[in-house]
Amino acid sequence: MTSRAQILEAARRLIDRDGWEKLSIRRLAAELGIGTMTLYHHVRDKEDLLLLLITEYADQVPRPDLPGDPRDRIIATAALVHDALAAWPWAAEVLTVDGFVGRLGESVWMVETIVAGAIDHGCTPEQAVHVFRHIWYYTVGEILVRAHSAHQPAEDGRPADQAPLFSGLDRSRMPSLVAIGDQWRTLSAQDTYPQGLRALVDGLLAQLAPETSRKPRSIRS
C-alpha cells in the first residue's frame, strides 16, 4: 500500500532534484515503484498533486499572534508569506498560475488576514483586494528573482561577485550605472524586502483608504 505521505514525500524529492516543471504522474510512479494507474487512485493529475503539496506545506505554517493594528497585521502576515515561500520558491511560481490560490481551501487564511486588515484600515473590499494583489506581486517577484539569480552561471567562468557589471557601457551616456557597477552585486544581494514591504503597504493604504476613514474600523461594523 502506498500512503499519501509517501506520495508527497516522493514528489518533493523529484521537485528538489529536477524542478517542479518536470514532475509528472509517470515519473512519480516510477520513483515510488508502482504503476501509473495505481497512482491515479490517489491523485487526479499533476495539478492536483501540486495542490496537495502546497496545501500540506501551507498548513504547517504556524499561525502566530498578530498585531492588533491593521497596518501592522498586514505587514506581519505578508512577511510570514514571504518567509514561507522563500524556503520553497517553486511553490511561489506554481501559485502565480491564475486561480490556483483560490483552490487552497482553509490554507488561504493569510490572504484573508491581509484583505481583512486592509478593510479594517478603511479600504473598501475592492481596494483591499488591490492591496493584497500589489503585496502578492511584490512578494512573489522578490522571491523568484532571488531564486533564479542564485542559479545564474558565473560570467567568463569567474565567480559572480568578480564578474564585471556595466563595464561595457558608455560612461558619458550612462554615468550612474557605470559609477555604481562595482557595488551593484553587493547592493542587490542585500535583503531589503522588509523595508520595501513597509513602504509599499504605507503607500497603498494612504492612497486607497478614504481620507475620512484613517482610523481602524472593524469589518463587522
C-alpha positions as CSV (number, residue, x, y, z in Angstrom):
1,M,0.0,0.0,0.0
2,T,1.2,3.5,-0.9
3,S,0.2,6.2,1.5
4,R,-0.5,9.8,0.8
5,A,2.5,10.8,2.9
6,Q,4.8,8.6,0.8
7,I,3.4,10.1,-2.4
8,L,4.0,13.6,-1.3
9,E,7.5,12.8,0.1
10,A,8.5,11.3,-3.3
11,A,7.0,14.2,-5.2
12,R,9.1,16.6,-3.0
13,R,12.2,14.6,-3.8
14,L,11.6,14.8,-7.5
15,I,10.9,18.6,-7.3
16,D,14.1,19.2,-5.3
17,R,16.1,17.2,-7.7
18,D,14.7,18.1,-11.1
19,G,12.3,21.1,-10.6
20,W,8.5,21.2,-10.5
21,E,8.1,21.6,-14.2
22,K,9.5,18.1,-14.8
23,L,7.2,16.5,-12.2
24,S,4.7,14.1,-13.8
25,I,2.5,11.3,-12.7
26,R,4.5,8.8,-14.7
27,R,7.9,9.9,-13.2
28,L,6.4,9.9,-9.7
29,A,5.0,6.4,-10.2
30,A,8.5,5.2,-11.2
31,E,10.0,6.9,-8.2
32,L,7.6,5.1,-6.0
33,G,8.0,1.8,-7.8
34,I,4.3,1.5,-8.6
35,G,2.1,1.5,-11.7
36,T,0.8,4.8,-13.1
37,M,-2.8,3.7,-12.9
38,T,-2.3,2.8,-9.2
39,L,-1.1,6.4,-8.5
40,Y,-4.2,7.8,-10.3
41,H,-6.2,6.2,-7.4
42,H,-4.6,8.8,-5.1
43,V,-4.2,11.9,-7.3
44,R,-6.1,13.0,-10.4
45,D,-3.3,14.8,-12.3
46,K,-0.2,16.9,-11.8
47,E,-2.2,20.0,-10.8
48,D,-4.0,18.0,-8.1
49,L,-0.6,16.7,-6.9
50,L,0.9,20.3,-6.7
51,L,-2.2,21.4,-4.9
52,L,-1.8,18.7,-2.3
53,L,1.9,19.5,-1.8
54,I,1.3,23.3,-1.4
55,T,-1.8,22.8,0.9
56,E,0.1,20.4,3.1
57,Y,3.0,22.9,3.3
58,A,0.8,25.9,4.0
59,D,-1.0,24.0,6.8
60,Q,2.3,23.6,8.5
61,V,3.0,27.3,8.7
62,P,2.2,28.3,12.3
63,R,-0.4,31.0,13.0
64,P,1.4,33.5,15.2
65,D,-0.3,36.1,17.4
66,L,-0.7,39.0,15.1
67,P,-0.7,42.7,16.0
68,G,-4.0,44.5,16.6
69,D,-3.2,47.4,14.4
70,P,-4.5,46.6,10.8
71,R,-1.4,48.1,9.1
72,D,1.0,46.1,11.3
73,R,-1.1,43.0,10.9
74,I,-0.9,43.2,7.1
75,I,2.9,43.7,7.2
76,A,3.4,40.8,9.7
77,T,1.3,38.4,7.6
78,A,2.9,39.4,4.3
79,A,6.4,38.8,5.9
80,L,5.1,35.4,7.0
81,V,4.0,34.5,3.5
82,H,7.4,35.7,2.2
83,D,9.4,33.6,4.6
84,A,7.4,30.5,3.9
85,L,7.7,30.8,0.2
86,A,11.3,31.8,0.2
87,A,12.1,28.4,1.7
88,W,10.1,26.7,-1.1
89,P,10.4,29.1,-4.1
90,W,9.0,26.7,-6.6
91,A,5.7,26.9,-4.8
92,A,5.7,30.7,-5.4
93,E,6.0,30.0,-9.1
94,V,3.1,27.5,-9.1
95,L,0.9,29.9,-7.2
96,T,1.3,32.5,-9.9
97,V,-1.0,30.4,-12.1
98,D,-4.3,32.1,-12.4
99,G,-6.9,30.8,-9.9
100,F,-4.5,28.5,-8.1
101,V,-4.6,30.4,-4.8
102,G,-8.4,30.2,-4.7
103,R,-8.2,26.4,-4.6
104,L,-6.2,26.2,-1.4
105,G,-9.2,26.0,0.9
106,E,-8.6,27.0,4.5
107,S,-4.9,27.4,3.7
108,V,-5.7,30.9,2.4
109,W,-6.1,32.3,5.9
110,M,-3.1,34.5,5.3
111,V,-4.9,36.0,2.3
112,E,-7.9,36.6,4.4
113,T,-5.9,38.3,7.1
114,I,-4.3,40.7,4.7
115,V,-7.6,41.6,3.0
116,A,-9.4,41.9,6.3
117,G,-6.6,44.1,7.6
118,A,-7.0,46.5,4.7
119,I,-10.8,46.6,5.2
120,D,-10.3,47.3,8.9
121,H,-7.9,50.2,8.0
122,G,-10.7,51.8,5.9
123,C,-10.4,50.3,2.4
124,T,-13.4,49.1,0.5
125,P,-13.4,45.4,-0.3
126,E,-12.4,46.1,-3.8
127,Q,-9.5,48.3,-2.6
128,A,-8.5,45.6,-0.1
129,V,-8.2,43.1,-3.0
130,H,-5.9,45.5,-4.8
131,V,-3.8,45.9,-1.6
132,F,-3.3,42.1,-1.5
133,R,-2.6,41.9,-5.2
134,H,0.2,44.5,-5.0
135,I,1.7,42.9,-2.0
136,W,1.5,39.5,-3.6
137,Y,3.2,40.7,-6.8
138,Y,6.0,42.3,-4.8
139,T,6.5,39.3,-2.6
140,V,6.5,36.6,-5.3
141,G,8.6,38.8,-7.6
142,E,11.2,39.2,-4.9
143,I,11.3,35.5,-4.2
144,L,11.5,34.4,-7.8
145,V,14.2,36.9,-8.8
146,R,16.4,35.9,-5.9
147,A,15.8,32.2,-6.6
148,H,16.6,32.5,-10.3
149,S,19.6,34.8,-9.7
150,A,21.1,32.2,-7.3
151,H,21.2,29.7,-10.2
152,Q,22.7,32.0,-12.8
153,P,26.1,30.8,-14.1
154,A,29.2,33.0,-13.4
155,E,30.3,35.2,-16.3
156,D,33.5,34.3,-18.1
157,G,33.9,31.3,-15.7
158,R,34.7,33.6,-12.8
159,P,32.7,33.8,-9.6
160,A,29.7,36.0,-9.9
161,D,30.9,38.6,-7.4
162,Q,34.1,39.1,-9.5
163,A,32.4,39.4,-12.9
164,P,32.3,42.9,-14.4
165,L,28.9,44.7,-14.4
166,F,28.1,47.6,-16.7
167,S,31.7,47.9,-17.6
168,G,30.9,47.8,-21.3
169,L,28.6,50.8,-21.1
170,D,29.5,54.3,-22.3
171,R,30.2,56.3,-19.2
172,S,29.1,59.5,-21.0
173,R,25.7,58.1,-21.7
174,M,25.1,56.1,-18.6
175,P,27.3,57.6,-15.9
176,S,25.2,56.4,-12.9
177,L,25.3,52.7,-13.8
178,V,28.9,52.7,-14.7
179,A,29.8,54.5,-11.4
180,I,27.9,52.1,-9.2
181,G,28.8,49.0,-11.2
182,D,31.3,47.7,-8.7
183,Q,28.8,47.9,-5.9
184,W,25.7,46.7,-7.8
185,R,26.0,43.0,-6.9
186,T,26.6,43.7,-3.3
187,L,23.7,46.1,-3.0
188,S,21.3,43.9,-5.0
189,A,22.1,41.0,-2.7
190,Q,21.0,42.8,0.4
191,D,17.7,41.8,1.9
192,T,15.6,44.9,1.7
193,Y,12.3,43.1,1.5
194,P,11.1,44.3,5.0
195,Q,11.8,47.9,4.2
196,G,10.2,47.7,0.8
197,L,7.1,46.0,2.2
198,R,6.5,48.6,4.9
199,A,6.9,51.4,2.3
200,L,4.6,49.6,-0.1
201,V,1.9,49.0,2.5
202,D,2.0,52.5,3.8
203,G,1.8,53.9,0.3
204,L,-1.1,51.7,-0.7
205,L,-3.1,52.4,2.5
206,A,-2.5,56.1,2.3
207,Q,-3.6,56.1,-1.4
208,L,-6.6,53.8,-1.2
209,A,-8.2,54.3,2.2
210,P,-10.6,57.3,2.3
211,E,-9.3,60.5,3.9
212,T,-12.2,60.4,6.3
213,S,-11.5,56.8,7.4
214,R,-8.0,56.7,8.7
215,K,-8.9,55.2,12.0
216,P,-9.1,51.4,12.0
217,R,-12.7,50.1,11.8
218,S,-14.0,46.5,12.1
219,I,-15.1,44.6,9.1
220,R,-18.3,43.8,11.0
221,S,-19.2,47.4,11.7
